[in-house]
């Protein structure tokens, strides 16, 4: 994601967005609150967990 103040590109985790935490830009030190209004971060995590479970079922058979 890009910092809204200085446009510095940085990483954020899905879990940080789902938990609505704040991250600090390492370039300009602006505090950025992560908001997941649509729930897409939580949904992505659920989809990944389902895919892992399906893959493990195929291996363990």
Buried (B, 14 or more C-beta within 10 A) or exposed (E): EEBEEEEEEEEEEBEBBBEEEEBEBEEEEBEBEBEBEEEEBBEBEEEEEEEEEEEEEEEEE
